[in-house]
Amino acid sequence: MDFVSVLVKMIELFLIIIVGYTAFKIKFIDGGVKVALTKLILNITMPCTIMASVMTAKELPEASMIVKLLFIATIEYAIYFVIAKGTSKVLRLTGSKKAVAEFAIMFANVGFVGFPVTYAVFGEASTFYTMIFNLPFNVLCYSLGVYLLQQGEATVEEKEFIEELPVKSRINKIFKLFMTPAMISSIIALVLAFTRVHTPAVIADTCDIIGKITTPGALIIIGCALAQMPLKEMFGDIKAYLFTIICVIVTPAIVYLCYFKFVTEPLAIGEAVIMAGLPVATAGTMLCVEYGGDEKFMAQITFLTTLVSVITIPVIAVLL
C-alpha cells in the first residue's frame, strides 16, 4: 500500500477513537459501559477474531513457518527488553518513572490496536500472524510487565503482600493471569492451524461475524480511556515526548535492523516492525492503577504514542 492509502486507513481508525472520546465526554458512554464493553471484547469478540483467523483462512502458513513466527515474536520481546533496560540506564531513570518507561518500550498495544492496524496495512492474511505476535504479549505483559511496574518506589507494600501469599494462591493468581480467553483461543487457533482441522462453516462464519465487533469496539474503548485523561497533563512532561520517539520510531528501526538479514518472509518482517511501532498498551495504565505505578506518566506516553502513530505507521508501512 502507498503512503496515502495507509494514512487514510490510520485516520479512519483514529476517527473511531475520536468517536469513543466524544461519546465518553458527552456522557453517551459512562465508566460502566466502558468496563462492560472491555469485558465483551476481551472475553468474547477478540477470541472470536483470533479463532476466525484460522477457521476462515483460505490458506495458512506451513507448520514450520508457524514455529518460525513464534520464535520471531518471542525474540522480539528479548530485543524490547534490551532496549528498555539500556534506555533507562543511559537516561539514569529511577523509581516509578523507570518502571513505566521500561514497560512502555516493551509492551505495545498489539491487541486492541494491533489487529485493526495490521489488517489495514497488510490485509486479511495478517490476522493469523498478529495472533502469533499476541501470544508472547499475553504471557509477558501480565508477568514481566507487572514485575517491572512493581519495581517503582510506590509498590513496596504490594510486593510484601504478594510475597506473603500462600504458594497455592500465587499459583492460582499466575494461572488466572495467563489463561485468559485470548490466550485460550490463541492456543485453539494454533492447534487448528497445526492439525489443519476444518471446522463447520456455520461455526467459522459465526466467529467471523462476532469478531468484526473487535476493531471498532477496541478503538472506542481507547477513545474512552483517553477521555479520562486531562489534556493539559498529556503535553506537560518533556520525557513523555522522548519516550514516544523511542517507542514508535527507534524501537521499530532497531527491530528491522535485527531482522532484515535473517527474516525473508515479507509479511513476517512487516508484522514484526509494525508491532514494534504501535502505541503503548492501554493495559499499562490499568496495571499502574492496580500496582501503584506512575499512572500519569503512563497515560501521557499512551496518549502521545497513539497520536503520533497515525503518521509513523504509514511511514513505516511505506518504507517496508
Secondary structure, DSSP 8 states (H G I E B T S, - for coil): --HHHHHHHHHHHHHHHHHHHHHHHTTSS-HHHHHHHHHHIIIIIHHHHHHHHHHT-SS---HHHHHHHHHHHHHHHHHHHHHHHHHHHHTT--HHHHHHHHHHHH-B-TTTTHHHHHHHHH-TTHHHHHHHHHHHHHHHHTTHHHHHHTTSGGGHHHHHHHHHS-HHHHHHHHHHHH--HHHHHHHHHHHHHHHT----HHHHHHHHHHHTTHHHHHHHHHHHHHHTS-HHHHTS-HHHHHHHHIIIIIHHHHHHHHHTTT---HHHHHHHHHHHTS-B-THHHHHHHHHT--HHHHHHHHHHHHHHHHHHHHHHHHH-
